[in-house]
């Protein structure tokens, strides 16, 4: 059994983040690190991770809010919270927000690695019959009526929708994802609309019964269907 995991460490303390990354890489895992939820949303929106090692005291959106958002869009992802918050209520809040394991700082790297090893043995349940599942490794989207292959741009669109709060994404975020920040707004939005129309058709083809992506006037778009990224 392959126990190599794709792990993301979200920790704003640079020295601690680097120590954690080194320990996980030495254990054979593929690891990346960011210092905030904004960094995760901005630079890694289209990437798949098996496990998050998550601090709670983050700049901007805190770790509890981020965990709830990730857990909502990707219920199969493992989450280890590593934090200085140590009261019983803190632990309850952590587990209530989606933590699989809650560790208090200072945490030894041996204990963290043991937690990662324990979660790596989790058996991922197959998706429900009516669930849409985005497979990042094969670039396919699976639904009740089968599967469809997606382009890199479509993978990026669905991934950023899945991670966004209420699955709502602004025009600016989507145009930035497509590298169109410097284009005229009308031309950029026109090209984006073409991509959205094509993506809607693929979603409907694999079993979506209602309009899967709706326009939000003056803002952007919202993904209106449940989606699991795996």
PyMOL commands that place a pseudoatom at each C-alpha (Angstrom):
pseudoatom trace, name=CA, resn=UNK, resi=1, chain=A, elem=C, hetatm=0, pos=[0.000, 0.000, 0.000]
pseudoatom trace, name=CA, resn=UNK, resi=2, chain=A, elem=C, hetatm=0, pos=[1.351, 3.409, -0.994]
pseudoatom trace, name=CA, resn=UNK, resi=3, chain=A, elem=C, hetatm=0, pos=[1.445, 5.626, 2.127]
pseudoatom trace, name=CA, resn=UNK, resi=4, chain=A, elem=C, hetatm=0, pos=[2.912, 8.671, 0.385]
pseudoatom trace, name=CA, resn=UNK, resi=5, chain=A, elem=C, hetatm=0, pos=[0.540, 11.591, 0.905]
pseudoatom trace, name=CA, resn=UNK, resi=6, chain=A, elem=C, hetatm=0, pos=[0.102, 15.013, -0.636]
pseudoatom trace, name=CA, resn=UNK, resi=7, chain=A, elem=C, hetatm=0, pos=[0.166, 17.277, 2.421]
pseudoatom trace, name=CA, resn=UNK, resi=8, chain=A, elem=C, hetatm=0, pos=[-0.393, 21.005, 2.860]
pseudoatom trace, name=CA, resn=UNK, resi=9, chain=A, elem=C, hetatm=0, pos=[0.916, 22.771, 5.967]
pseudoatom trace, name=CA, resn=UNK, resi=10, chain=A, elem=C, hetatm=0, pos=[-0.923, 26.014, 6.810]
pseudoatom trace, name=CA, resn=UNK, resi=11, chain=A, elem=C, hetatm=0, pos=[1.213, 27.756, 9.449]
pseudoatom trace, name=CA, resn=UNK, resi=12, chain=A, elem=C, hetatm=0, pos=[2.131, 31.456, 9.673]
pseudoatom trace, name=CA, resn=UNK, resi=13, chain=A, elem=C, hetatm=0, pos=[5.192, 30.929, 11.905]
pseudoatom trace, name=CA, resn=UNK, resi=14, chain=A, elem=C, hetatm=0, pos=[7.919, 30.574, 9.284]
pseudoatom trace, name=CA, resn=UNK, resi=15, chain=A, elem=C, hetatm=0, pos=[10.482, 28.641, 11.336]
pseudoatom trace, name=CA, resn=UNK, resi=16, chain=A, elem=C, hetatm=0, pos=[7.902, 26.156, 12.624]
pseudoatom trace, name=CA, resn=UNK, resi=17, chain=A, elem=C, hetatm=0, pos=[6.461, 25.735, 9.150]
pseudoatom trace, name=CA, resn=UNK, resi=18, chain=A, elem=C, hetatm=0, pos=[9.886, 24.890, 7.718]
pseudoatom trace, name=CA, resn=UNK, resi=19, chain=A, elem=C, hetatm=0, pos=[10.635, 22.379, 10.488]
pseudoatom trace, name=CA, resn=UNK, resi=20, chain=A, elem=C, hetatm=0, pos=[7.290, 20.692, 9.863]
pseudoatom trace, name=CA, resn=UNK, resi=21, chain=A, elem=C, hetatm=0, pos=[7.808, 20.590, 6.102]
pseudoatom trace, name=CA, resn=UNK, resi=22, chain=A, elem=C, hetatm=0, pos=[11.253, 19.041, 6.528]
pseudoatom trace, name=CA, resn=UNK, resi=23, chain=A, elem=C, hetatm=0, pos=[9.991, 16.345, 8.911]
pseudoatom trace, name=CA, resn=UNK, resi=24, chain=A, elem=C, hetatm=0, pos=[7.124, 15.375, 6.605]
pseudoatom trace, name=CA, resn=UNK, resi=25, chain=A, elem=C, hetatm=0, pos=[9.344, 15.313, 3.519]
pseudoatom trace, name=CA, resn=UNK, resi=26, chain=A, elem=C, hetatm=0, pos=[11.882, 13.142, 5.328]
pseudoatom trace, name=CA, resn=UNK, resi=27, chain=A, elem=C, hetatm=0, pos=[9.028, 10.745, 6.064]
pseudoatom trace, name=CA, resn=UNK, resi=28, chain=A, elem=C, hetatm=0, pos=[8.467, 10.384, 2.318]
pseudoatom trace, name=CA, resn=UNK, resi=29, chain=A, elem=C, hetatm=0, pos=[5.494, 12.677, 1.775]
pseudoatom trace, name=CA, resn=UNK, resi=30, chain=A, elem=C, hetatm=0, pos=[4.960, 15.357, -0.876]
pseudoatom trace, name=CA, resn=UNK, resi=31, chain=A, elem=C, hetatm=0, pos=[4.550, 18.570, 1.107]
pseudoatom trace, name=CA, resn=UNK, resi=32, chain=A, elem=C, hetatm=0, pos=[3.865, 22.251, 0.487]
pseudoatom trace, name=CA, resn=UNK, resi=33, chain=A, elem=C, hetatm=0, pos=[3.419, 25.098, 2.940]
pseudoatom trace, name=CA, resn=UNK, resi=34, chain=A, elem=C, hetatm=0, pos=[1.527, 28.396, 3.070]
pseudoatom trace, name=CA, resn=UNK, resi=35, chain=A, elem=C, hetatm=0, pos=[1.110, 31.054, 5.750]
pseudoatom trace, name=CA, resn=UNK, resi=36, chain=A, elem=C, hetatm=0, pos=[-2.605, 31.850, 5.430]
pseudoatom trace, name=CA, resn=UNK, resi=37, chain=A, elem=C, hetatm=0, pos=[-5.971, 30.838, 3.999]
pseudoatom trace, name=CA, resn=UNK, resi=38, chain=A, elem=C, hetatm=0, pos=[-5.592, 33.575, 1.386]
pseudoatom trace, name=CA, resn=UNK, resi=39, chain=A, elem=C, hetatm=0, pos=[-2.337, 32.014, 0.173]
pseudoatom trace, name=CA, resn=UNK, resi=40, chain=A, elem=C, hetatm=0, pos=[-4.087, 28.661, -0.157]
pseudoatom trace, name=CA, resn=UNK, resi=41, chain=A, elem=C, hetatm=0, pos=[-6.983, 30.136, -2.132]
pseudoatom trace, name=CA, resn=UNK, resi=42, chain=A, elem=C, hetatm=0, pos=[-4.771, 32.303, -4.322]
pseudoatom trace, name=CA, resn=UNK, resi=43, chain=A, elem=C, hetatm=0, pos=[-1.931, 30.002, -5.296]
pseudoatom trace, name=CA, resn=UNK, resi=44, chain=A, elem=C, hetatm=0, pos=[-3.153, 26.441, -4.827]
pseudoatom trace, name=CA, resn=UNK, resi=45, chain=A, elem=C, hetatm=0, pos=[-6.857, 26.537, -5.656]
pseudoatom trace, name=CA, resn=UNK, resi=46, chain=A, elem=C, hetatm=0, pos=[-6.553, 23.816, -8.311]
pseudoatom trace, name=CA, resn=UNK, resi=47, chain=A, elem=C, hetatm=0, pos=[-4.306, 21.416, -6.394]
pseudoatom trace, name=CA, resn=UNK, resi=48, chain=A, elem=C, hetatm=0, pos=[-5.355, 18.258, -4.557]
pseudoatom trace, name=CA, resn=UNK, resi=49, chain=A, elem=C, hetatm=0, pos=[-4.189, 17.440, -1.031]
pseudoatom trace, name=CA, resn=UNK, resi=50, chain=A, elem=C, hetatm=0, pos=[-4.802, 14.294, 1.004]
pseudoatom trace, name=CA, resn=UNK, resi=51, chain=A, elem=C, hetatm=0, pos=[-4.134, 15.952, 4.351]
pseudoatom trace, name=CA, resn=UNK, resi=52, chain=A, elem=C, hetatm=0, pos=[-3.906, 19.422, 5.891]
pseudoatom trace, name=CA, resn=UNK, resi=53, chain=A, elem=C, hetatm=0, pos=[-1.764, 20.278, 8.908]
pseudoatom trace, name=CA, resn=UNK, resi=54, chain=A, elem=C, hetatm=0, pos=[-3.503, 23.406, 10.103]
pseudoatom trace, name=CA, resn=UNK, resi=55, chain=A, elem=C, hetatm=0, pos=[-2.672, 26.121, 12.615]
pseudoatom trace, name=CA, resn=UNK, resi=56, chain=A, elem=C, hetatm=0, pos=[-5.651, 28.016, 14.043]
pseudoatom trace, name=CA, resn=UNK, resi=57, chain=A, elem=C, hetatm=0, pos=[-4.173, 31.454, 14.762]
pseudoatom trace, name=CA, resn=UNK, resi=58, chain=A, elem=C, hetatm=0, pos=[-3.762, 32.611, 11.180]
pseudoatom trace, name=CA, resn=UNK, resi=59, chain=A, elem=C, hetatm=0, pos=[-3.796, 36.114, 9.721]
pseudoatom trace, name=CA, resn=UNK, resi=60, chain=A, elem=C, hetatm=0, pos=[-7.128, 36.910, 8.057]
pseudoatom trace, name=CA, resn=UNK, resi=61, chain=A, elem=C, hetatm=0, pos=[-9.435, 33.902, 7.994]
pseudoatom trace, name=CA, resn=UNK, resi=62, chain=A, elem=C, hetatm=0, pos=[-8.667, 31.733, 11.025]
pseudoatom trace, name=CA, resn=UNK, resi=63, chain=A, elem=C, hetatm=0, pos=[-8.031, 28.007, 10.990]
pseudoatom trace, name=CA, resn=UNK, resi=64, chain=A, elem=C, hetatm=0, pos=[-11.458, 27.003, 12.299]
pseudoatom trace, name=CA, resn=UNK, resi=65, chain=A, elem=C, hetatm=0, pos=[-13.227, 28.834, 9.475]
pseudoatom trace, name=CA, resn=UNK, resi=66, chain=A, elem=C, hetatm=0, pos=[-10.815, 27.417, 6.900]
pseudoatom trace, name=CA, resn=UNK, resi=67, chain=A, elem=C, hetatm=0, pos=[-11.318, 23.885, 8.247]
pseudoatom trace, name=CA, resn=UNK, resi=68, chain=A, elem=C, hetatm=0, pos=[-15.104, 24.206, 7.985]
pseudoatom trace, name=CA, resn=UNK, resi=69, chain=A, elem=C, hetatm=0, pos=[-14.791, 25.430, 4.403]
pseudoatom trace, name=CA, resn=UNK, resi=70, chain=A, elem=C, hetatm=0, pos=[-12.399, 22.670, 3.369]
pseudoatom trace, name=CA, resn=UNK, resi=71, chain=A, elem=C, hetatm=0, pos=[-14.444, 20.019, 5.137]
pseudoatom trace, name=CA, resn=UNK, resi=72, chain=A, elem=C, hetatm=0, pos=[-17.601, 21.204, 3.342]
pseudoatom trace, name=CA, resn=UNK, resi=73, chain=A, elem=C, hetatm=0, pos=[-16.079, 21.037, -0.137]
pseudoatom trace, name=CA, resn=UNK, resi=74, chain=A, elem=C, hetatm=0, pos=[-13.736, 18.064, 0.387]
pseudoatom trace, name=CA, resn=UNK, resi=75, chain=A, elem=C, hetatm=0, pos=[-15.154, 15.779, 3.103]
pseudoatom trace, name=CA, resn=UNK, resi=76, chain=A, elem=C, hetatm=0, pos=[-12.584, 13.075, 2.426]
pseudoatom trace, name=CA, resn=UNK, resi=77, chain=A, elem=C, hetatm=0, pos=[-9.562, 15.284, 3.222]
pseudoatom trace, name=CA, resn=UNK, resi=78, chain=A, elem=C, hetatm=0, pos=[-7.821, 14.581, 6.532]
pseudoatom trace, name=CA, resn=UNK, resi=79, chain=A, elem=C, hetatm=0, pos=[-7.242, 17.552, 8.852]
pseudoatom trace, name=CA, resn=UNK, resi=80, chain=A, elem=C, hetatm=0, pos=[-4.760, 17.706, 11.718]
pseudoatom trace, name=CA, resn=UNK, resi=81, chain=A, elem=C, hetatm=0, pos=[-5.021, 20.870, 13.810]
pseudoatom trace, name=CA, resn=UNK, resi=82, chain=A, elem=C, hetatm=0, pos=[-1.800, 21.884, 15.577]
pseudoatom trace, name=CA, resn=UNK, resi=83, chain=A, elem=C, hetatm=0, pos=[-2.350, 24.876, 17.850]
pseudoatom trace, name=CA, resn=UNK, resi=84, chain=A, elem=C, hetatm=0, pos=[-1.540, 26.554, 21.137]
pseudoatom trace, name=CA, resn=UNK, resi=85, chain=A, elem=C, hetatm=0, pos=[-5.262, 26.615, 22.010]
pseudoatom trace, name=CA, resn=UNK, resi=86, chain=A, elem=C, hetatm=0, pos=[-5.494, 23.888, 24.641]
pseudoatom trace, name=CA, resn=UNK, resi=87, chain=A, elem=C, hetatm=0, pos=[-8.735, 24.259, 26.631]
pseudoatom trace, name=CA, resn=UNK, resi=88, chain=A, elem=C, hetatm=0, pos=[-11.509, 21.684, 26.436]
pseudoatom trace, name=CA, resn=UNK, resi=89, chain=A, elem=C, hetatm=0, pos=[-13.734, 24.153, 24.588]
pseudoatom trace, name=CA, resn=UNK, resi=90, chain=A, elem=C, hetatm=0, pos=[-10.939, 24.824, 22.090]
pseudoatom trace, name=CA, resn=UNK, resi=91, chain=A, elem=C, hetatm=0, pos=[-10.689, 21.088, 21.397]
pseudoatom trace, name=CA, resn=UNK, resi=92, chain=A, elem=C, hetatm=0, pos=[-14.439, 20.768, 21.020]
pseudoatom trace, name=CA, resn=UNK, resi=93, chain=A, elem=C, hetatm=0, pos=[-14.481, 23.711, 18.615]
pseudoatom trace, name=CA, resn=UNK, resi=94, chain=A, elem=C, hetatm=0, pos=[-11.661, 22.122, 16.637]
pseudoatom trace, name=CA, resn=UNK, resi=95, chain=A, elem=C, hetatm=0, pos=[-13.379, 18.774, 16.255]
pseudoatom trace, name=CA, resn=UNK, resi=96, chain=A, elem=C, hetatm=0, pos=[-16.659, 20.515, 15.537]
pseudoatom trace, name=CA, resn=UNK, resi=97, chain=A, elem=C, hetatm=0, pos=[-14.982, 22.436, 12.709]
pseudoatom trace, name=CA, resn=UNK, resi=98, chain=A, elem=C, hetatm=0, pos=[-13.702, 19.291, 11.017]
pseudoatom trace, name=CA, resn=UNK, resi=99, chain=A, elem=C, hetatm=0, pos=[-10.485, 18.188, 12.712]
pseudoatom trace, name=CA, resn=UNK, resi=100, chain=A, elem=C, hetatm=0, pos=[-9.647, 14.486, 12.587]
pseudoatom trace, name=CA, resn=UNK, resi=101, chain=A, elem=C, hetatm=0, pos=[-6.851, 14.937, 15.128]
pseudoatom trace, name=CA, resn=UNK, resi=102, chain=A, elem=C, hetatm=0, pos=[-6.252, 17.910, 17.450]
pseudoatom trace, name=CA, resn=UNK, resi=103, chain=A, elem=C, hetatm=0, pos=[-2.689, 18.421, 18.739]
pseudoatom trace, name=CA, resn=UNK, resi=104, chain=A, elem=C, hetatm=0, pos=[-1.559, 21.176, 21.104]
pseudoatom trace, name=CA, resn=UNK, resi=105, chain=A, elem=C, hetatm=0, pos=[1.703, 23.080, 20.810]
pseudoatom trace, name=CA, resn=UNK, resi=106, chain=A, elem=C, hetatm=0, pos=[4.446, 22.477, 21.514]
pseudoatom trace, name=CA, resn=UNK, resi=107, chain=A, elem=C, hetatm=0, pos=[4.038, 19.293, 19.475]
pseudoatom trace, name=CA, resn=UNK, resi=108, chain=A, elem=C, hetatm=0, pos=[6.882, 16.886, 18.844]
pseudoatom trace, name=CA, resn=UNK, resi=109, chain=A, elem=C, hetatm=0, pos=[7.504, 15.937, 15.226]
pseudoatom trace, name=CA, resn=UNK, resi=110, chain=A, elem=C, hetatm=0, pos=[7.316, 12.271, 16.274]
pseudoatom trace, name=CA, resn=UNK, resi=111, chain=A, elem=C, hetatm=0, pos=[3.748, 12.760, 17.507]
pseudoatom trace, name=CA, resn=UNK, resi=112, chain=A, elem=C, hetatm=0, pos=[2.773, 14.640, 14.350]
pseudoatom trace, name=CA, resn=UNK, resi=113, chain=A, elem=C, hetatm=0, pos=[4.251, 11.907, 12.151]
pseudoatom trace, name=CA, resn=UNK, resi=114, chain=A, elem=C, hetatm=0, pos=[2.382, 9.265, 14.156]
pseudoatom trace, name=CA, resn=UNK, resi=115, chain=A, elem=C, hetatm=0, pos=[-0.869, 11.182, 13.598]
pseudoatom trace, name=CA, resn=UNK, resi=116, chain=A, elem=C, hetatm=0, pos=[-0.182, 11.427, 9.864]
pseudoatom trace, name=CA, resn=UNK, resi=117, chain=A, elem=C, hetatm=0, pos=[0.573, 7.686, 9.714]
pseudoatom trace, name=CA, resn=UNK, resi=118, chain=A, elem=C, hetatm=0, pos=[-2.671, 6.853, 11.528]
pseudoatom trace, name=CA, resn=UNK, resi=119, chain=A, elem=C, hetatm=0, pos=[-4.753, 8.942, 9.119]
pseudoatom trace, name=CA, resn=UNK, resi=120, chain=A, elem=C, hetatm=0, pos=[-2.964, 7.500, 6.088]
pseudoatom trace, name=CA, resn=UNK, resi=121, chain=A, elem=C, hetatm=0, pos=[-4.622, 4.161, 6.838]
pseudoatom trace, name=CA, resn=UNK, resi=122, chain=A, elem=C, hetatm=0, pos=[-8.100, 5.622, 6.438]
pseudoatom trace, name=CA, resn=UNK, resi=123, chain=A, elem=C, hetatm=0, pos=[-10.158, 3.925, 3.758]
pseudoatom trace, name=CA, resn=UNK, resi=124, chain=A, elem=C, hetatm=0, pos=[-11.805, 6.459, 1.474]
pseudoatom trace, name=CA, resn=UNK, resi=125, chain=A, elem=C, hetatm=0, pos=[-15.469, 5.634, 0.901]
pseudoatom trace, name=CA, resn=UNK, resi=126, chain=A, elem=C, hetatm=0, pos=[-16.692, 5.467, -2.683]
pseudoatom trace, name=CA, resn=UNK, resi=127, chain=A, elem=C, hetatm=0, pos=[-18.814, 8.440, -3.761]
pseudoatom trace, name=CA, resn=UNK, resi=128, chain=A, elem=C, hetatm=0, pos=[-22.596, 8.253, -3.458]
pseudoatom trace, name=CA, resn=UNK, resi=129, chain=A, elem=C, hetatm=0, pos=[-24.523, 7.499, -6.623]
pseudoatom trace, name=CA, resn=UNK, resi=130, chain=A, elem=C, hetatm=0, pos=[-25.761, 11.078, -7.037]
pseudoatom trace, name=CA, resn=UNK, resi=131, chain=A, elem=C, hetatm=0, pos=[-22.527, 12.801, -6.031]
pseudoatom trace, name=CA, resn=UNK, resi=132, chain=A, elem=C, hetatm=0, pos=[-20.218, 14.707, -8.372]
pseudoatom trace, name=CA, resn=UNK, resi=133, chain=A, elem=C, hetatm=0, pos=[-16.558, 13.904, -7.805]
pseudoatom trace, name=CA, resn=UNK, resi=134, chain=A, elem=C, hetatm=0, pos=[-13.623, 15.695, -9.382]
pseudoatom trace, name=CA, resn=UNK, resi=135, chain=A, elem=C, hetatm=0, pos=[-10.626, 13.379, -9.801]
pseudoatom trace, name=CA, resn=UNK, resi=136, chain=A, elem=C, hetatm=0, pos=[-7.552, 15.630, -9.861]
pseudoatom trace, name=CA, resn=UNK, resi=137, chain=A, elem=C, hetatm=0, pos=[-5.212, 12.821, -10.879]
pseudoatom trace, name=CA, resn=UNK, resi=138, chain=A, elem=C, hetatm=0, pos=[-7.091, 11.769, -14.016]
pseudoatom trace, name=CA, resn=UNK, resi=139, chain=A, elem=C, hetatm=0, pos=[-8.697, 15.158, -14.824]
pseudoatom trace, name=CA, resn=UNK, resi=140, chain=A, elem=C, hetatm=0, pos=[-12.140, 13.579, -14.941]
pseudoatom trace, name=CA, resn=UNK, resi=141, chain=A, elem=C, hetatm=0, pos=[-15.462, 14.518, -13.374]
pseudoatom trace, name=CA, resn=UNK, resi=142, chain=A, elem=C, hetatm=0, pos=[-17.683, 11.642, -12.235]
pseudoatom trace, name=CA, resn=UNK, resi=143, chain=A, elem=C, hetatm=0, pos=[-21.464, 11.819, -11.840]
pseudoatom trace, name=CA, resn=UNK, resi=144, chain=A, elem=C, hetatm=0, pos=[-24.630, 9.710, -11.981]
pseudoatom trace, name=CA, resn=UNK, resi=145, chain=A, elem=C, hetatm=0, pos=[-24.423, 9.397, -15.774]
pseudoatom trace, name=CA, resn=UNK, resi=146, chain=A, elem=C, hetatm=0, pos=[-20.744, 8.478, -15.993]
pseudoatom trace, name=CA, resn=UNK, resi=147, chain=A, elem=C, hetatm=0, pos=[-17.588, 10.543, -16.345]
pseudoatom trace, name=CA, resn=UNK, resi=148, chain=A, elem=C, hetatm=0, pos=[-16.289, 13.327, -18.542]
pseudoatom trace, name=CA, resn=UNK, resi=149, chain=A, elem=C, hetatm=0, pos=[-12.747, 14.496, -19.197]
pseudoatom trace, name=CA, resn=UNK, resi=150, chain=A, elem=C, hetatm=0, pos=[-11.955, 18.101, -18.269]
pseudoatom trace, name=CA, resn=UNK, resi=151, chain=A, elem=C, hetatm=0, pos=[-9.443, 20.584, -19.605]
pseudoatom trace, name=CA, resn=UNK, resi=152, chain=A, elem=C, hetatm=0, pos=[-6.877, 22.185, -17.314]
pseudoatom trace, name=CA, resn=UNK, resi=153, chain=A, elem=C, hetatm=0, pos=[-8.900, 25.411, -17.321]
pseudoatom trace, name=CA, resn=UNK, resi=154, chain=A, elem=C, hetatm=0, pos=[-12.066, 23.541, -16.322]
pseudoatom trace, name=CA, resn=UNK, resi=155, chain=A, elem=C, hetatm=0, pos=[-10.216, 21.759, -13.516]
pseudoatom trace, name=CA, resn=UNK, resi=156, chain=A, elem=C, hetatm=0, pos=[-9.076, 25.146, -12.231]
pseudoatom trace, name=CA, resn=UNK, resi=157, chain=A, elem=C, hetatm=0, pos=[-12.563, 26.618, -12.387]
pseudoatom trace, name=CA, resn=UNK, resi=158, chain=A, elem=C, hetatm=0, pos=[-14.202, 23.762, -10.488]
pseudoatom trace, name=CA, resn=UNK, resi=159, chain=A, elem=C, hetatm=0, pos=[-11.450, 23.669, -7.884]
pseudoatom trace, name=CA, resn=UNK, resi=160, chain=A, elem=C, hetatm=0, pos=[-11.693, 27.362, -7.045]
pseudoatom trace, name=CA, resn=UNK, resi=161, chain=A, elem=C, hetatm=0, pos=[-15.503, 27.069, -6.861]
pseudoatom trace, name=CA, resn=UNK, resi=162, chain=A, elem=C, hetatm=0, pos=[-15.217, 24.095, -4.497]
pseudoatom trace, name=CA, resn=UNK, resi=163, chain=A, elem=C, hetatm=0, pos=[-12.987, 25.968, -2.047]
pseudoatom trace, name=CA, resn=UNK, resi=164, chain=A, elem=C, hetatm=0, pos=[-14.755, 29.327, -2.157]
pseudoatom trace, name=CA, resn=UNK, resi=165, chain=A, elem=C, hetatm=0, pos=[-17.109, 30.432, 0.598]
pseudoatom trace, name=CA, resn=UNK, resi=166, chain=A, elem=C, hetatm=0, pos=[-20.678, 29.459, -0.451]
pseudoatom trace, name=CA, resn=UNK, resi=167, chain=A, elem=C, hetatm=0, pos=[-19.036, 28.389, -3.735]
pseudoatom trace, name=CA, resn=UNK, resi=168, chain=A, elem=C, hetatm=0, pos=[-19.231, 32.016, -4.956]
pseudoatom trace, name=CA, resn=UNK, resi=169, chain=A, elem=C, hetatm=0, pos=[-16.310, 33.408, -6.954]
pseudoatom trace, name=CA, resn=UNK, resi=170, chain=A, elem=C, hetatm=0, pos=[-15.879, 36.929, -8.323]
pseudoatom trace, name=CA, resn=UNK, resi=171, chain=A, elem=C, hetatm=0, pos=[-15.079, 37.844, -11.917]
pseudoatom trace, name=CA, resn=UNK, resi=172, chain=A, elem=C, hetatm=0, pos=[-11.704, 39.179, -10.735]
pseudoatom trace, name=CA, resn=UNK, resi=173, chain=A, elem=C, hetatm=0, pos=[-10.740, 35.857, -9.153]
pseudoatom trace, name=CA, resn=UNK, resi=174, chain=A, elem=C, hetatm=0, pos=[-11.785, 33.844, -12.198]
pseudoatom trace, name=CA, resn=UNK, resi=175, chain=A, elem=C, hetatm=0, pos=[-10.107, 36.191, -14.667]
pseudoatom trace, name=CA, resn=UNK, resi=176, chain=A, elem=C, hetatm=0, pos=[-6.950, 36.063, -12.553]
pseudoatom trace, name=CA, resn=UNK, resi=177, chain=A, elem=C, hetatm=0, pos=[-7.057, 32.256, -12.619]
pseudoatom trace, name=CA, resn=UNK, resi=178, chain=A, elem=C, hetatm=0, pos=[-7.072, 32.420, -16.404]
pseudoatom trace, name=CA, resn=UNK, resi=179, chain=A, elem=C, hetatm=0, pos=[-4.257, 34.977, -16.538]
pseudoatom trace, name=CA, resn=UNK, resi=180, chain=A, elem=C, hetatm=0, pos=[-6.478, 37.783, -17.843]
pseudoatom trace, name=CA, resn=UNK, resi=181, chain=A, elem=C, hetatm=0, pos=[-5.845, 40.515, -15.287]
pseudoatom trace, name=CA, resn=UNK, resi=182, chain=A, elem=C, hetatm=0, pos=[-4.496, 42.922, -17.923]
pseudoatom trace, name=CA, resn=UNK, resi=183, chain=A, elem=C, hetatm=0, pos=[-7.085, 42.330, -20.632]
pseudoatom trace, name=CA, resn=UNK, resi=184, chain=A, elem=C, hetatm=0, pos=[-10.023, 44.580, -21.306]
pseudoatom trace, name=CA, resn=UNK, resi=185, chain=A, elem=C, hetatm=0, pos=[-12.870, 43.679, -18.948]
pseudoatom trace, name=CA, resn=UNK, resi=186, chain=A, elem=C, hetatm=0, pos=[-15.382, 43.020, -21.717]
pseudoatom trace, name=CA, resn=UNK, resi=187, chain=A, elem=C, hetatm=0, pos=[-13.080, 40.724, -23.694]
pseudoatom trace, name=CA, resn=UNK, resi=188, chain=A, elem=C, hetatm=0, pos=[-11.964, 38.879, -20.543]
pseudoatom trace, name=CA, resn=UNK, resi=189, chain=A, elem=C, hetatm=0, pos=[-15.509, 38.289, -19.320]
pseudoatom trace, name=CA, resn=UNK, resi=190, chain=A, elem=C, hetatm=0, pos=[-16.578, 37.156, -22.769]
pseudoatom trace, name=CA, resn=UNK, resi=191, chain=A, elem=C, hetatm=0, pos=[-13.930, 34.451, -22.865]
pseudoatom trace, name=CA, resn=UNK, resi=192, chain=A, elem=C, hetatm=0, pos=[-14.797, 33.447, -19.309]
pseudoatom trace, name=CA, resn=UNK, resi=193, chain=A, elem=C, hetatm=0, pos=[-18.483, 33.119, -20.225]
pseudoatom trace, name=CA, resn=UNK, resi=194, chain=A, elem=C, hetatm=0, pos=[-17.557, 30.734, -23.057]
pseudoatom trace, name=CA, resn=UNK, resi=195, chain=A, elem=C, hetatm=0, pos=[-15.659, 28.550, -20.560]
pseudoatom trace, name=CA, resn=UNK, resi=196, chain=A, elem=C, hetatm=0, pos=[-18.571, 28.619, -18.119]
pseudoatom trace, name=CA, resn=UNK, resi=197, chain=A, elem=C, hetatm=0, pos=[-21.064, 27.608, -20.847]
pseudoatom trace, name=CA, resn=UNK, resi=198, chain=A, elem=C, hetatm=0, pos=[-18.876, 24.648, -21.861]
pseudoatom trace, name=CA, resn=UNK, resi=199, chain=A, elem=C, hetatm=0, pos=[-18.435, 23.588, -18.249]
pseudoatom trace, name=CA, resn=UNK, resi=200, chain=A, elem=C, hetatm=0, pos=[-22.176, 23.814, -17.577]
pseudoatom trace, name=CA, resn=UNK, resi=201, chain=A, elem=C, hetatm=0, pos=[-22.832, 21.491, -20.526]
pseudoatom trace, name=CA, resn=UNK, resi=202, chain=A, elem=C, hetatm=0, pos=[-20.373, 18.908, -19.202]
pseudoatom trace, name=CA, resn=UNK, resi=203, chain=A, elem=C, hetatm=0, pos=[-21.957, 19.043, -15.756]
pseudoatom trace, name=CA, resn=UNK, resi=204, chain=A, elem=C, hetatm=0, pos=[-25.402, 18.486, -17.241]
pseudoatom trace, name=CA, resn=UNK, resi=205, chain=A, elem=C, hetatm=0, pos=[-24.091, 15.644, -19.426]
pseudoatom trace, name=CA, resn=UNK, resi=206, chain=A, elem=C, hetatm=0, pos=[-22.985, 13.643, -16.382]
pseudoatom trace, name=CA, resn=UNK, resi=207, chain=A, elem=C, hetatm=0, pos=[-26.257, 13.978, -14.540]
pseudoatom trace, name=CA, resn=UNK, resi=208, chain=A, elem=C, hetatm=0, pos=[-26.821, 17.467, -13.146]
pseudoatom trace, name=CA, resn=UNK, resi=209, chain=A, elem=C, hetatm=0, pos=[-30.570, 18.047, -13.193]
pseudoatom trace, name=CA, resn=UNK, resi=210, chain=A, elem=C, hetatm=0, pos=[-30.589, 21.780, -12.576]
pseudoatom trace, name=CA, resn=UNK, resi=211, chain=A, elem=C, hetatm=0, pos=[-28.518, 24.754, -13.651]
pseudoatom trace, name=CA, resn=UNK, resi=212, chain=A, elem=C, hetatm=0, pos=[-25.183, 23.903, -12.017]
pseudoatom trace, name=CA, resn=UNK, resi=213, chain=A, elem=C, hetatm=0, pos=[-23.499, 27.323, -12.282]
pseudoatom trace, name=CA, resn=UNK, resi=214, chain=A, elem=C, hetatm=0, pos=[-25.483, 30.531, -11.928]
pseudoatom trace, name=CA, resn=UNK, resi=215, chain=A, elem=C, hetatm=0, pos=[-24.486, 34.099, -12.740]
pseudoatom trace, name=CA, resn=UNK, resi=216, chain=A, elem=C, hetatm=0, pos=[-24.412, 36.640, -9.903]
pseudoatom trace, name=CA, resn=UNK, resi=217, chain=A, elem=C, hetatm=0, pos=[-25.121, 40.040, -11.440]
pseudoatom trace, name=CA, resn=UNK, resi=218, chain=A, elem=C, hetatm=0, pos=[-22.262, 42.473, -10.946]
pseudoatom trace, name=CA, resn=UNK, resi=219, chain=A, elem=C, hetatm=0, pos=[-20.124, 39.939, -9.062]
pseudoatom trace, name=CA, resn=UNK, resi=220, chain=A, elem=C, hetatm=0, pos=[-19.355, 36.629, -10.736]
pseudoatom trace, name=CA, resn=UNK, resi=221, chain=A, elem=C, hetatm=0, pos=[-20.650, 33.064, -10.541]
pseudoatom trace, name=CA, resn=UNK, resi=222, chain=A, elem=C, hetatm=0, pos=[-21.783, 30.468, -8.018]
pseudoatom trace, name=CA, resn=UNK, resi=223, chain=A, elem=C, hetatm=0, pos=[-21.477, 26.687, -8.213]
pseudoatom trace, name=CA, resn=UNK, resi=224, chain=A, elem=C, hetatm=0, pos=[-24.908, 25.419, -7.134]
pseudoatom trace, name=CA, resn=UNK, resi=225, chain=A, elem=C, hetatm=0, pos=[-24.247, 21.694, -6.782]
pseudoatom trace, name=CA, resn=UNK, resi=226, chain=A, elem=C, hetatm=0, pos=[-22.316, 19.635, -4.203]
pseudoatom trace, name=CA, resn=UNK, resi=227, chain=A, elem=C, hetatm=0, pos=[-18.852, 18.673, -5.421]
pseudoatom trace, name=CA, resn=UNK, resi=228, chain=A, elem=C, hetatm=0, pos=[-16.192, 16.480, -3.854]
pseudoatom trace, name=CA, resn=UNK, resi=229, chain=A, elem=C, hetatm=0, pos=[-12.582, 17.014, -4.939]
pseudoatom trace, name=CA, resn=UNK, resi=230, chain=A, elem=C, hetatm=0, pos=[-10.376, 13.964, -4.662]
for i in range(1, 230): cmd.bond("trace and resi %d" % i, "trace and resi %d" % (i + 1))
show_as sticks, trace
zoom trace
